[in-house]
Amino acid sequence: MSGPSPQQQLDQMITGYWVSQAIYAAAKFGIADLLKDGPKSVGELAAATSTNADALHRLLRALASVGIFAEGEPRSYALTPLAEPLRSDVPGSKRALSLMSGEEQFQAWAEIEYSIRTGKVAFDKMFGKPIFDYLGEHPDKARVFDAAMVGIHGRESSAVLEVCDLSAIEVIADIGGGNGSQLIEILIKYPQMKGILFDLPHVVDRAASRLHAAGVRDRCELVPGSFFDAVPEGADAYILRHIIHDWDEEKCLTILGHCHRVMAADSKLLVIESVIPTGNDPFPGKFLDLVMLLIPGGKERAADEYRALFDKAGFELTKILPTSAEVSVLECRRK
Ligand SMILES: C[S@@+](CC[C@H](N)C(=O)[O-])C[C@H]1O[C@@H](n2cnc3c(N)ncnc32)[C@H](O)[C@@H]1O
């Protein structure tokens, strides 16, 4: 049997957002959570979500055609393996990622022409301010953003630990560590280690309960601040996970410069990012790079771009450790 023609493949790609925005609507209305104990009729789902039953049926029928939810009894829907991760309460939940992608980020993508034409940031044009300022003013969106980072990058936390031996580290600082998902896994794996979680004040405030629930709060100092002003002293390893990719070169040099200033000669800098490979093969970082262009105004970089950036900031890139996730650990030391 021959596969889809190039025209059919392109049709699917061109209309890809039909699927992603339909998933967003189901995520927004919490449909997967409502189905966790078994199938429900469209009438029950519509009543629980204050939606129009006929429109909801059409949404779920479309999603079921791509394997997300399944109609059993007529107009009654159940979870499927592809719908399960849309539940809020499962490890690796994708609900927040769908919410984040389907709202402001989707609107910013509508301005891709502007970004490609000018090289400037679509999000800033659409919302009048940079994303991290916007999140600081919208706590509900910021909570979704933190959770979406776990949805999109959560698998990386253990993958990083598979390739990095941190047993010699006494204190580790996660700079821009978000809600602490990477630091929590590190502190659980290394029970003697102490951690510093550094991020913007509103982010650090929200992270405390998560660290507490993971049982590592007593070994973790929460430090609020901006990495454009300074980063905390006193760690023998510094992590920057998906920080450098958010910023242009000048801002990266400021962040790296602050790390350089507080690091001892034998401290490690661990930068965790998608390293863009050469060639045409599929690689998620190539589209994440467009997200960086449109949303925060950063970029995904290739290995030689990282080497040159670190060099300018006074670091030597000593190792690139690929992981089983889509990221590598770029290990650096002060020159
Ligand atoms: C892409 S997220 C990555 C979060 C986390 N490191 C991870 O990998 O899941 C970027 C993080 O940088 C933080 N951030 C943004 N601007 C900052 C600033 N000026 N100072 C400190 N943290 C900042 C955000 O709050 C967010 O947690």
The ligand as an SDF file (V2000), in Angstrom:
LIG
                    3D

 27 29  0  0  0  0  0  0  0  0999 V2000
   12.4970   28.0090   29.5200 C   0  0  0  0  0  0  0  0  0  0  0  0
   12.2620   28.1810   31.2460 S   0  0  0  0  0  0  0  0  0  0  0  0
   13.3070   26.8760   31.8300 C   0  0  0  0  0  0  0  0  0  0  0  0
   12.9910   26.4580   33.2220 C   0  0  0  0  0  0  0  0  0  0  0  0
   13.8250   25.2890   33.7610 C   0  0  0  0  0  0  0  0  0  0  0  0
   15.2510   25.5970   33.7920 N   0  0  0  0  0  0  0  0  0  0  0  0
   13.5770   24.0420   32.9450 C   0  0  0  0  0  0  0  0  0  0  0  0
   14.4580   23.6030   32.2050 O   0  0  0  0  0  0  0  0  0  0  0  0
   12.4570   23.4840   33.0510 O   0  0  0  0  0  0  0  0  0  0  0  0
   13.1740   29.6520   31.5940 C   0  0  0  0  0  0  0  0  0  0  0  0
   13.2460   30.0060   33.0600 C   0  0  0  0  0  0  0  0  0  0  0  0
   14.0120   31.2230   33.1830 O   0  0  0  0  0  0  0  0  0  0  0  0
   13.4260   31.9920   34.1900 C   0  0  0  0  0  0  0  0  0  0  0  0
   13.8130   33.3930   34.0200 N   0  0  0  0  0  0  0  0  0  0  0  0
   13.4330   34.2490   33.0470 C   0  0  0  0  0  0  0  0  0  0  0  0
   14.0070   35.4510   33.2280 N   0  0  0  0  0  0  0  0  0  0  0  0
   14.7610   35.3720   34.3510 C   0  0  0  0  0  0  0  0  0  0  0  0
   15.5980   36.2730   35.0440 C   0  0  0  0  0  0  0  0  0  0  0  0
   15.7770   37.5230   34.6090 N   0  0  0  0  0  0  0  0  0  0  0  0
   16.2430   35.8390   36.1520 N   0  0  0  0  0  0  0  0  0  0  0  0
   16.0740   34.5480   36.6020 C   0  0  0  0  0  0  0  0  0  0  0  0
   15.2920   33.6240   35.9760 N   0  0  0  0  0  0  0  0  0  0  0  0
   14.6420   34.0380   34.8620 C   0  0  0  0  0  0  0  0  0  0  0  0
   11.9450   31.7730   33.9870 C   0  0  0  0  0  0  0  0  0  0  0  0
   11.1920   32.1690   35.1040 O   0  0  0  0  0  0  0  0  0  0  0  0
   11.9070   30.2740   33.7000 C   0  0  0  0  0  0  0  0  0  0  0  0
   11.7790   29.5290   34.8780 O   0  0  0  0  0  0  0  0  0  0  0  0
  1  2  1  0
  2  3  1  0
  2 10  1  0
  3  4  1  0
  4  5  1  0
  5  6  1  0
  5  7  1  0
  7  8  2  0
  7  9  1  0
 10 11  1  0
 11 12  1  0
 11 26  1  0
 12 13  1  0
 13 14  1  0
 13 24  1  0
 14 15  1  0
 14 23  1  0
 15 16  2  0
 16 17  1  0
 17 18  1  0
 17 23  2  0
 18 19  1  0
 18 20  2  0
 20 21  1  0
 21 22  2  0
 22 23  1  0
 24 25  1  0
 24 26  1  0
 26 27  1  0
M  CHG  2   2   1   9  -1
M  END
$$$$
